[in-house]
């Protein structure tokens, strides 16, 4: 009897191993995986060796001579797409419009599956439509938004002037300006720069960005590690992040509840959401709750705040790296705007080289080298391969933005590639269909309009008022580097620059 029992256990264990190790039929090529952990240890080891998960995916694409790579991370099938046609297909085809439902995604939203970024289906459609509609009512994408950005620009200029030409890392002062534009649309008022809560929030957002990758990191792939190494796997960080978010957002939401009036529903997003909650209070199936509101605010901050300020940081860094480009940008701004004229988004067509420079910053540095994640809603095909239902799909943006067959010299920082001719006189830019910073299709980034306006207005406004110089006595480790730090988004290492006022 014991022998039969042992034999049964051995047979079942062998069947389990075979099932764990087998690749689905016509699954994209990729490295073999281990039971339970899949390719996770292998990918993490290579990521440490080469400086980021995105570089591992590029290496695998070349090794297997395929632009579609098939992996298994933990228990999840994961497919990575690396060329323009496959990336475009994932963006546009609704079969790829889902979001994964895993431990990391749920922990991100307090153990639930809420918000707008990481949800899908009718729930996502309803809430994304609501947010889009009411942000527009509050002035999003219209002149009130531009005025708010210009107000933050004026304060940013004042902060730079107060430093009295001392070395500054631009990244240390930019996030507050971008966050305050978002905060005003969401809550109806800005946060003072000296508010300690704001600085804690910014630090937490930055730490979170560096701690994980787009696949959710080891915490998503091996969630049981939270019981063994909660600090190292990022579990404690996310719990701290969630706790501080609740502490940050809850008082503002409660204040809006206390001060709510029907006439205030158009003032900001929170008032509009509270009105919707009250209108639906008798509906037992309503999805409009305080927790969902908190998660929507979180999504707006994560999507818009960090990436925009990081791109601005890189733009100012390139002013130190490339003084020739800085001189040309300054010349174009001086020929177009009066010294006391505040820039705005509509000036883009009058500043084609400056606009081309900002496009090149985004293409060259690709701070979101891998976007997504998406989830297949049914069995489908991609690049000639079969992708099973509920497979996670990661989108390689760096490989699209750095494709030598299309760009010719992608490793060269050259804004002129976005001008019709090299003189800079052209008013329109070619090649923008290959730029996917904000995605394509129905899941296009909700904050795109605001991000573009902030990026252009802040950059032009600062360049209009200041010249950027190298510090006289550079401290070790303060020189700029085009090699970025890995994470969910890539970010520059801190560097220093001197802002010298151009006009007294």
C-alpha positions as CSV (number, residue, x, y, z in Angstrom):
1,X,0.0,0.0,0.0
2,X,2.8,2.4,0.9
3,X,4.5,1.6,-2.4
4,X,1.3,2.4,-4.3
5,X,1.0,5.7,-2.4
6,X,4.6,6.7,-3.1
7,X,4.2,5.7,-6.8
8,X,1.1,7.9,-7.0
9,X,2.9,10.8,-5.5
10,X,5.8,10.4,-7.8
11,X,3.5,10.2,-10.9
12,X,1.5,13.3,-9.8
13,X,4.7,15.2,-9.1
14,X,6.1,14.3,-12.5
15,X,2.8,15.3,-14.2
16,X,3.0,18.6,-12.2
17,X,6.6,19.2,-13.4
18,X,5.7,18.5,-17.0
19,X,2.8,20.8,-16.9
20,X,4.9,23.6,-15.2
21,X,7.7,23.2,-17.7
22,X,5.8,22.9,-21.0
23,X,5.3,25.8,-23.3
24,X,1.9,26.5,-24.8
25,X,1.5,25.5,-28.5
26,X,3.2,28.0,-30.8
27,X,4.1,30.3,-27.9
28,X,6.7,32.9,-28.8
29,X,10.4,31.9,-28.4
30,X,12.2,32.5,-25.1
31,X,14.3,30.9,-22.4
32,X,13.2,27.7,-20.7
33,X,11.7,28.2,-17.3
34,X,11.7,26.5,-13.9
35,X,8.7,25.2,-12.0
36,X,6.9,27.7,-9.7
37,X,9.4,30.6,-10.2
38,X,9.4,30.5,-14.0
39,X,12.0,32.8,-15.6
40,X,12.0,35.2,-12.6
41,X,15.4,34.4,-11.2
42,X,17.0,34.4,-14.6
43,X,15.5,37.8,-15.7
44,X,16.3,39.5,-12.4
45,X,19.9,38.3,-12.5
46,X,20.3,39.6,-16.0
47,X,18.6,42.9,-15.1
48,X,21.1,43.5,-12.4
49,X,23.9,42.6,-14.7
50,X,22.8,44.8,-17.7
51,X,21.2,47.7,-15.8
52,X,17.4,47.2,-16.2
53,X,14.7,44.8,-17.3
54,X,14.2,46.5,-20.6
55,X,17.8,45.7,-21.6
56,X,17.2,42.1,-20.8
57,X,14.2,42.0,-23.1
58,X,16.3,43.6,-25.9
59,X,19.0,41.0,-25.3
60,X,16.5,38.1,-25.5
61,X,15.0,39.6,-28.7
62,X,18.4,39.5,-30.4
63,X,19.3,36.1,-28.9
64,X,16.1,34.4,-30.2
65,X,15.9,36.6,-33.3
66,X,12.4,37.5,-32.6
67,X,10.5,40.7,-31.8
68,X,8.0,38.8,-29.7
69,X,9.4,37.0,-26.7
70,X,7.6,34.4,-24.6
71,X,8.3,34.2,-20.8
72,X,6.8,32.8,-17.7
73,X,7.3,35.1,-14.6
74,X,6.2,33.2,-11.5
75,X,3.0,31.5,-12.6
76,X,2.1,34.1,-15.2
77,X,2.6,33.8,-19.0
78,X,4.3,37.0,-20.1
79,X,4.8,38.1,-23.7
80,X,7.1,41.1,-24.6
81,X,6.7,42.9,-27.9
82,X,9.6,44.7,-29.3
83,X,8.9,46.1,-32.8
84,X,6.7,48.8,-34.2
85,X,4.1,46.6,-35.9
86,X,3.6,44.4,-32.9
87,X,3.5,47.4,-30.5
88,X,1.0,49.1,-32.7
89,X,-1.2,46.0,-32.8
90,X,-1.2,45.7,-29.0
91,X,-2.2,49.3,-28.6
92,X,-5.0,49.2,-31.2
93,X,-6.5,45.7,-30.9
94,X,-9.1,45.5,-28.1
95,X,-8.2,41.8,-27.4
96,X,-5.1,43.3,-25.7
97,X,-7.1,46.0,-23.7
98,X,-7.3,44.1,-20.4
99,X,-5.2,44.6,-17.3
100,X,-3.6,41.8,-15.3
101,X,-5.3,40.8,-12.1
102,X,-2.5,39.8,-9.8
103,X,-1.2,40.4,-6.3
104,X,0.9,43.4,-7.1
105,X,-1.9,45.2,-9.0
106,X,-4.3,44.6,-6.1
107,X,-1.8,45.6,-3.4
108,X,-1.1,48.8,-5.4
109,X,-4.8,49.7,-4.8
110,X,-5.1,48.7,-1.1
111,X,-5.9,45.0,-1.9
112,X,-8.6,45.9,-4.4
113,X,-8.8,46.3,-8.1
114,X,-9.9,49.9,-8.4
115,X,-8.9,53.2,-10.1
116,X,-8.7,53.7,-13.8
117,X,-5.1,52.7,-14.8
118,X,-5.2,49.1,-13.7
119,X,-8.9,48.2,-14.4
120,X,-10.7,47.1,-17.5
121,X,-14.1,46.3,-18.9
122,X,-17.3,48.2,-18.2
123,X,-16.0,49.4,-14.8
124,X,-13.0,51.1,-16.5
125,X,-15.1,52.6,-19.3
126,X,-17.5,54.1,-16.8
127,X,-14.9,55.7,-14.5
128,X,-12.5,56.8,-17.2
129,X,-15.4,58.5,-19.0
130,X,-16.5,60.2,-15.8
131,X,-12.9,61.5,-15.0
132,X,-12.4,62.7,-18.5
133,X,-15.7,64.6,-18.7
134,X,-15.4,66.3,-15.3
135,X,-11.7,67.3,-15.7
136,X,-12.8,69.1,-18.9
137,X,-15.6,70.8,-17.0
138,X,-12.9,72.0,-14.5
139,X,-10.9,73.5,-17.4
140,X,-8.7,70.6,-18.3
141,X,-7.3,71.0,-21.9
142,X,-8.6,74.6,-22.0
143,X,-7.5,78.1,-21.0
144,X,-8.0,77.6,-17.3
145,X,-5.5,74.8,-17.4
146,X,-3.0,77.0,-19.2
147,X,-3.4,79.8,-16.7
148,X,-2.8,77.4,-13.8
149,X,0.4,76.1,-15.5
150,X,1.6,79.7,-16.0
151,X,0.9,80.5,-12.4
152,X,3.1,77.5,-11.3
153,X,5.7,78.7,-13.8
154,X,5.9,82.1,-12.2
155,X,6.5,80.4,-8.8
156,X,9.1,78.1,-10.2
157,X,11.0,81.1,-11.7
158,X,10.8,82.8,-8.3
159,X,12.2,79.7,-6.5
160,X,15.1,79.6,-9.0
161,X,15.9,83.3,-8.5
162,X,15.9,82.8,-4.7
163,X,18.8,80.3,-5.1
164,X,21.0,83.3,-6.2
165,X,22.9,81.4,-8.9
166,X,23.8,78.6,-6.6
167,X,24.1,75.0,-8.1
168,X,20.7,73.3,-8.2
169,X,19.6,69.9,-9.2
170,X,16.5,70.8,-11.2
171,X,14.8,67.5,-10.3
172,X,14.6,68.7,-6.7
173,X,12.3,71.6,-7.5
174,X,10.4,70.5,-10.6
175,X,8.1,67.8,-9.1
176,X,6.3,70.3,-6.9
177,X,5.3,72.5,-9.8
178,X,3.9,69.6,-11.8
179,X,2.1,68.0,-8.8
180,X,0.5,71.3,-7.9
181,X,-1.1,71.6,-11.4
182,X,-2.6,68.2,-10.9
183,X,-3.6,68.8,-7.3
184,X,-5.4,72.0,-8.3
185,X,-7.6,70.2,-10.9
186,X,-8.3,67.4,-8.5
187,X,-8.9,69.4,-5.3
188,X,-9.4,73.0,-6.4
189,X,-6.4,74.4,-4.6
190,X,-2.6,74.1,-4.6
191,X,-0.2,72.9,-1.9
192,X,2.4,75.3,-0.5
193,X,6.0,74.2,-1.4
194,X,7.0,74.2,2.3
195,X,4.3,71.7,3.2
196,X,6.1,68.7,4.7
197,X,3.4,66.3,3.5
198,X,4.0,67.2,-0.1
199,X,7.7,66.5,0.2
200,X,7.0,63.1,1.8
201,X,4.6,62.3,-1.0
202,X,7.2,63.2,-3.7
203,X,9.9,61.1,-2.0
204,X,7.6,58.2,-1.8
205,X,6.6,58.4,-5.5
206,X,10.2,58.4,-6.4
207,X,11.1,55.5,-4.2
208,X,8.2,53.5,-5.6
209,X,9.3,54.2,-9.2
210,X,12.8,52.9,-8.5
211,X,11.7,49.8,-6.5
212,X,9.7,48.0,-9.1
213,X,9.6,47.3,-12.9
214,X,6.7,47.2,-15.3
215,X,6.0,43.6,-14.7
216,X,5.5,44.3,-11.0
217,X,8.9,43.0,-9.9
218,X,9.5,39.9,-7.8
219,X,6.5,40.8,-5.5
220,X,4.1,40.3,-8.4
221,X,5.8,37.1,-9.7
222,X,6.5,35.5,-6.3
223,X,4.0,37.1,-3.8
224,X,4.8,34.5,-1.2
225,X,8.1,36.3,-0.6
226,X,6.2,38.9,1.4
227,X,6.2,36.3,4.3
228,X,9.9,35.6,4.0
229,X,11.5,38.9,3.0
230,X,8.9,41.7,3.2
231,X,11.4,44.5,3.1
232,X,13.6,43.3,0.3
233,X,10.7,42.3,-2.1
234,X,9.1,45.7,-1.7
235,X,6.0,44.6,0.2
236,X,6.7,46.9,3.1
237,X,7.4,49.8,0.8
238,X,4.0,49.4,-0.9
239,X,2.2,49.1,2.4
240,X,4.0,52.3,3.6
241,X,3.1,53.9,0.3
242,X,-0.6,53.0,0.7
243,X,-0.7,54.1,4.3
244,X,0.8,57.5,3.6
245,X,-1.5,58.0,0.6
246,X,-4.6,57.5,2.7
247,X,-3.2,59.9,5.2
248,X,-2.5,62.4,2.5
249,X,-5.8,62.2,0.5
250,X,-8.3,61.4,3.2
251,X,-8.4,64.8,4.9
252,X,-9.0,66.6,1.6
253,X,-11.8,64.2,0.6
254,X,-13.4,64.6,4.1
255,X,-13.2,68.4,3.8
256,X,-14.9,68.2,0.4
257,X,-17.7,66.1,1.9
258,X,-18.2,68.7,4.7
259,X,-18.2,71.7,2.3
260,X,-20.2,70.0,-0.5
261,X,-23.0,71.9,-2.2
262,X,-24.7,71.3,-5.6
263,X,-23.3,74.5,-6.9
264,X,-19.7,73.3,-6.3
265,X,-19.9,70.2,-8.4
266,X,-18.0,71.9,-11.3
267,X,-15.2,73.3,-9.1
268,X,-12.9,70.3,-9.1
269,X,-12.9,66.5,-9.7
270,X,-13.5,65.6,-6.0
271,X,-16.7,67.7,-5.8
272,X,-17.9,66.2,-9.0
273,X,-17.3,62.7,-7.8
274,X,-19.0,63.4,-4.5
275,X,-22.1,64.6,-6.4
276,X,-22.1,61.4,-8.4
277,X,-21.8,59.3,-5.2
278,X,-24.8,61.1,-3.7
279,X,-26.9,60.8,-6.8
280,X,-26.2,57.0,-6.7
281,X,-26.5,56.5,-2.9
282,X,-29.6,54.3,-3.3
283,X,-28.0,52.1,-5.9
284,X,-26.8,48.9,-4.1
285,X,-24.5,48.1,-7.1
286,X,-22.8,51.6,-7.3
287,X,-19.1,51.6,-7.9
288,X,-18.7,55.2,-6.9
289,X,-17.1,55.1,-3.4
290,X,-14.5,57.1,-1.4
291,X,-12.0,54.3,-1.9
292,X,-12.4,54.4,-5.6
293,X,-12.0,58.2,-5.5
294,X,-8.8,57.7,-3.6
295,X,-7.5,55.3,-6.2
296,X,-8.5,57.6,-9.1
297,X,-6.5,60.4,-7.5
298,X,-3.5,58.0,-7.0
299,X,-3.7,57.0,-10.7
300,X,-3.7,60.7,-11.8
301,X,-0.6,61.4,-9.6
302,X,1.4,58.4,-10.7
303,X,0.6,58.8,-14.4
304,X,1.2,62.5,-14.7
305,X,3.4,63.8,-11.9
306,X,6.6,61.8,-11.9
307,X,7.1,61.2,-15.7
308,X,6.5,64.9,-16.6
309,X,9.0,66.2,-14.0
310,X,11.5,63.6,-15.0
311,X,11.3,64.6,-18.6
312,X,11.8,68.2,-17.7
313,X,14.8,67.3,-15.6
314,X,16.3,65.5,-18.6
315,X,15.6,68.5,-20.8
316,X,17.5,70.9,-18.5
317,X,20.3,68.3,-18.1
318,X,20.8,68.4,-21.9
319,X,21.1,72.2,-21.7
320,X,24.3,71.6,-19.7
321,X,25.4,68.7,-21.9
322,X,24.8,70.4,-25.2
323,X,25.4,74.2,-24.9
324,X,25.1,74.5,-28.7
325,X,21.5,73.3,-28.5
326,X,20.8,75.7,-25.6
327,X,22.1,78.7,-27.6
328,X,19.8,77.8,-30.6
329,X,16.8,77.3,-28.3
330,X,17.4,80.6,-26.6
331,X,17.8,82.4,-30.0
332,X,14.5,80.9,-31.2
333,X,12.6,81.9,-28.0
334,X,14.0,85.5,-28.1
335,X,12.9,85.9,-31.7
336,X,9.4,84.7,-30.9
337,X,8.4,85.8,-27.4
338,X,8.7,89.2,-25.6
339,X,10.8,89.1,-22.4
340,X,7.6,89.6,-20.3
341,X,5.4,87.3,-22.3
342,X,4.4,84.1,-20.6
343,X,4.7,81.1,-23.0
344,X,1.7,78.7,-23.6
345,X,1.1,75.5,-25.4
346,X,-0.2,77.3,-28.5
347,X,3.3,78.8,-29.1
348,X,4.6,75.3,-30.1
349,X,4.1,76.0,-33.8
350,X,6.1,79.2,-33.5
351,X,9.0,77.4,-31.8
352,X,9.6,74.4,-34.0
353,X,13.2,73.7,-33.0
354,X,12.3,73.9,-29.2
355,X,9.4,71.6,-29.8
356,X,11.6,69.2,-31.8
357,X,14.1,69.3,-28.9
358,X,11.5,68.2,-26.4
359,X,10.4,65.4,-28.7
360,X,14.0,64.2,-29.0
361,X,14.4,64.3,-25.2
362,X,11.4,61.9,-24.9
363,X,12.5,59.7,-27.8
364,X,16.2,59.5,-26.8
365,X,15.7,58.9,-23.0
366,X,12.5,56.8,-23.3
367,X,11.9,57.1,-19.5
368,X,9.2,54.5,-19.8
369,X,11.2,51.8,-21.8
370,X,8.5,49.2,-21.2
371,X,4.9,50.1,-20.9
372,X,1.7,48.2,-20.1
373,X,1.0,45.8,-18.7
374,X,-1.8,44.5,-20.8
375,X,-3.9,41.3,-20.5
376,X,-5.2,39.3,-23.4
377,X,-9.0,39.0,-23.2
378,X,-9.1,35.9,-25.4
379,X,-6.8,33.5,-27.2
380,X,-5.2,35.5,-30.0
381,X,-2.2,35.7,-32.4
382,X,0.6,38.2,-32.5
383,X,3.6,38.2,-34.8
384,X,2.6,34.8,-36.1
385,X,2.5,33.3,-32.6
386,X,-0.4,32.1,-30.4
387,X,-1.0,34.0,-27.2
388,X,-3.2,32.3,-24.6
389,X,-6.1,34.2,-22.9
390,X,-5.0,36.1,-19.7
391,X,-1.4,36.4,-20.8
392,X,0.3,39.5,-19.6
393,X,1.7,41.6,-22.5
394,X,4.6,44.1,-22.0
395,X,5.2,46.8,-24.6
396,X,8.8,47.6,-25.5
397,X,8.8,51.3,-26.3
398,X,12.6,51.8,-26.2
399,X,13.1,49.4,-29.0
400,X,10.6,51.3,-31.1
401,X,12.1,54.7,-30.3
402,X,15.7,53.4,-30.9
403,X,15.1,51.2,-33.9
404,X,18.1,51.8,-36.2
405,X,16.3,50.6,-39.3
406,X,13.8,53.4,-39.0
407,X,15.7,56.2,-37.3
408,X,19.1,55.7,-38.9
409,X,21.1,57.1,-36.0
410,X,19.0,56.6,-32.9
411,X,22.0,56.7,-30.5
412,X,22.7,60.3,-31.6
413,X,20.8,63.1,-29.9
414,X,19.6,65.1,-32.9
415,X,16.4,67.3,-32.6
416,X,16.7,68.1,-36.3
417,X,15.2,64.7,-37.1
418,X,11.8,66.1,-36.2
419,X,12.1,69.0,-38.6
420,X,11.1,68.8,-42.2
421,X,14.4,70.3,-43.2
422,X,17.6,70.9,-41.2
423,X,17.3,74.7,-41.1
424,X,14.7,74.7,-38.4
425,X,12.3,76.8,-40.4
426,X,9.7,74.1,-40.8
427,X,6.4,74.4,-38.8
428,X,5.5,70.7,-38.7
429,X,7.3,67.6,-37.5
430,X,7.7,64.2,-39.3
431,X,8.0,60.8,-37.6
432,X,5.7,61.6,-34.7
433,X,3.6,58.5,-35.6
434,X,6.5,56.5,-34.2
435,X,6.5,58.2,-30.9
436,X,4.4,56.4,-28.3
437,X,5.2,58.2,-25.0
438,X,1.5,58.4,-24.2
439,X,0.2,55.2,-25.9
440,X,-2.2,54.8,-28.7
441,X,-5.9,53.9,-28.9
442,X,-8.5,53.8,-26.2
443,X,-6.0,53.4,-23.4
444,X,-4.0,56.5,-24.4
445,X,-2.7,58.3,-21.3
446,X,-5.4,60.3,-19.5
447,X,-2.9,63.0,-18.6
448,X,-1.4,63.5,-22.1
449,X,-2.8,67.0,-22.7
450,X,-1.6,68.3,-19.3
451,X,1.8,66.6,-19.5
452,X,2.5,68.2,-22.9
453,X,1.4,71.6,-21.8
454,X,3.4,71.4,-18.6
455,X,6.5,70.2,-20.4
456,X,6.5,72.9,-23.0
457,X,5.4,75.8,-20.8
458,X,7.8,75.1,-17.9
459,X,10.8,74.5,-20.2
460,X,10.2,77.5,-22.4
461,X,9.4,79.8,-19.5
462,X,12.6,78.9,-17.6
463,X,14.8,79.1,-20.8
464,X,13.3,82.5,-21.5
465,X,14.5,83.8,-18.1
466,X,17.7,82.0,-17.4
467,X,21.0,80.7,-19.0
468,X,22.1,77.3,-17.7
469,X,25.8,77.0,-16.8
470,X,28.1,74.4,-15.4
471,X,28.9,75.0,-11.7
472,X,32.3,76.7,-11.2
473,X,33.4,74.1,-8.6
474,X,31.6,70.9,-9.4
475,X,31.4,68.4,-6.6
476,X,32.2,64.7,-7.3
477,X,29.2,62.9,-8.6
478,X,27.3,66.1,-9.7
479,X,28.1,65.9,-13.4
480,X,25.2,64.8,-15.7
481,X,25.0,61.3,-17.1
482,X,22.9,60.1,-20.0
483,X,22.8,56.6,-18.3
484,X,19.6,56.5,-16.4
485,X,18.7,54.7,-13.2
486,X,16.3,51.7,-13.7
487,X,12.8,51.2,-12.3
488,X,9.2,51.4,-13.5
489,X,10.4,54.7,-15.0
490,X,14.0,55.5,-15.7
491,X,15.4,58.6,-14.0
492,X,18.6,60.7,-14.2
493,X,21.2,60.6,-11.5
494,X,21.2,63.9,-9.6
495,X,23.4,66.6,-11.2
496,X,23.9,70.3,-10.7
497,X,23.4,73.3,-12.9
498,X,23.6,77.1,-12.3
499,X,20.6,79.2,-13.5
500,X,21.9,82.6,-14.4
501,X,19.2,85.3,-14.8
502,X,19.2,86.7,-18.3
503,X,17.4,89.9,-17.4
504,X,17.6,92.0,-14.2
